[in-house]
Every structure is written in C-alpha cells, then in structure tokens.
C-alpha cells in the first residue's frame, strides 16, 4: 500500500475542554472538561454496585436477543466477522511481532507529533469558541478531520521518518 506514518497519524480534533467542529447550528460547543473528583469516584462505586444486579439482567436479555435471529439478519455482524477474519489473516501474514512493533512505534510517534503540532493546527472552532471555517479549510482535510496534516507531514519529513516497507 506504500503508506507512511503521515498517512496514519492525525491530530485529535475532540479535546476535553476545547470546542467541537461547529457544524451543528453553525455554533461551536464546548466539550466539557473531564473533572472526576474523589467524591464522584466514591459515589460512582456505590452506584455501580447497586446497578450491577440490574445490568446483569438487562445484558442477559440483550445477549439473548442478539444471539437470536437478529444477528442472522443484521448484515453489520457479517461484515464485522469478515473484516476481522481478513485482519487476522493479514496479521498472520505480516507476523504478529512486526505488527505489534509497528503499532508501538506508531503510538509513540503519534504522541510526539501531537506535542509538536496540536497548537499549530487550525480547527473549525478556535480555542475560545469562535468559528474559523475559512482558516481551517486550508488546514484540515474535511471539516475537523485531518487538521494539522501539513505540520504532521513536515515534522515527520524533517526527521526523515518513514513507515516500514510493508505498510
């Protein structure tokens, strides 16, 4: 396929405490910051144990329903099974160790590239919630997908980082 890491690494457009892409009602909406504190943790544990029994009953019914004719007539499951079987064969062909090593490299590179490019990328909504669709259209592939691609490519090229030949 001749892919390199720049084809696989994209910056996250959905950050806790930032703004979404502003497509809904042409308005930027704040993505609520995650603020899990100890009190919430304690309450969550208490509620979790109470819900456990109820959830087990619900899951049992859901499992039974999905295992019935629903799974046979829903082609999403067939597609999922086919794709997974193909992925398993591809991994076996490439070698599990090679795939695992490449995945680890990709994760490290992605984190590093994010640290270099996240602030430079221009997203459809600014850090203060102002729509900037014109500016972002030159910096993103599509809406908020692939924003910062030029920085990603430049950073990887400046260090001459290329993916393994089998990608």
N, C-alpha and C positions, 0 to 999 in steps of 0.2 A: 504493500500500500504506500510505501515511501513516506510515511508520516514522520514528523519530528515532534519534539516536545512542544513547540509553539502551536502545533495543531491541537494539542491535548490540554494545554494549560489555559484556563480562563479565570478572570477575576470574579469574585463573588459580588453580585450586584445587590444582594439582600443581606444587609448587615444590621445586627441588633443596634438600635439607636439611630440608624440612618433612615432614609426615605425610600419608598418603593419607586417604581418606574413612572408613576403619574398617569398611566393610561386610563384608569377608572375616573370618569368625570373630569379628565384633564387636570387632576389635582394630585399633588404629592402628599402621601400619607406616611406619617411616622411609623416605623417598625418599632414596636415597643421594646425598650431595652430589657434584657433579662435581668431580673433583680431578685433572685431567690435568696431569702434570708433564713436564719435558723428557725424562727417561729414558723415560717411557711413550711420548712422541712419537717418540723415536728408535727404540724397539722396534717401534712401530706401522709406521713407514716401512719397516723391514727386513722385517717380516712381510707387509706389504702387497705388496711386490714379489714375494715368494715365492708368495703366493696368487693373484697376478694371472693367471698362466697357467692355474691350476686353475679359477678362477672363470670365465674366458672359455669354457672347455669346458662348464661347468655352465650358464652363461647361454645358450649356443648351443642346448643341448638343451631348456632351458626355453622359449626363444623358439620353437623348432620345435614343441614340444608345444602351446603356447598358440595358435600360428598354425594348428594343425590343427583338427579338429572340436571340440575343447574350447571354443574361442572361439564357435563357432556354436551350441553347445548351452547355454552358460552365459549366462543372461539378464542377469547383472550387467553384462556388457560392452555389451549392447544398451541397458540403462538408462543406463550411463555415457555412451555415444555420444549418446543422445537429450538428456540433460541438458546435455552440453557444447555440442551444436548450438543448443539453446534459449538457453543463456547467451551464446554468440557472437552470436546474433540480438539479444538484449536489449542487449548492449554496443553493438552497431552502431546500434541504435535510439536509445539514450541518448547516444551519442557517446563514443568511446574517451577523449578528453581529459577529459570530465566524469567518467567513471568513475575514471580514474587520479587526478584531482584529489581526488575524494571519498574514494578509498581512502587517499591520503596523509594527508588530514585525519583520517580515522578512526584511522589508526595513531598519529598524534601525540596525538590526544585520548585514545586508549586508554592510552598510556603515562602521560600526565598524570593521568588518572583513577586509574590503578593507584597512582601515587605518593600520591594523596590518600586512597584508600580501602582499600588492601591491608591495612594494620594494623588498620583498624576492622572489617573483615569478620569474621564468626564462622563458622568452618568446622567440619565434624563432628569433627575432631580438633584439639585445641589445639596451640600451639607446643611444648608439652612432651610431646605424645603422649597426652593424656587425651581420652577420648571425651566429646563435648558435643553429643549429637544433639538434645536438647531445645532448647538455646540456638540451635543452627544452623538448626533447622527454621523459626524465625521470621526468619532472615537469608538463607536460600537458597531458590531455587525448588523444587529437588528434590535430595535428598542433598547432593552438593557442587557442584551446577550452579547458576549464577547467584547465588552467595553475594555479599553486599555490594550487592545491587541497590538497596537504599534509599539507600545512600551515593552510588552511581553517579548515580541519578536526582537526588538533592539537589545534588550538585556541578555537574552539567550545568545544572540549573534555576537555580542561584544565579548562573550566568554567562549565563543565557538562551541556551544553545547548542542549536540545533535543526539537524536534518539538512536538506539541500536538499529542495525540494518533490517531486522525482521519486522519492524513496525511499519 
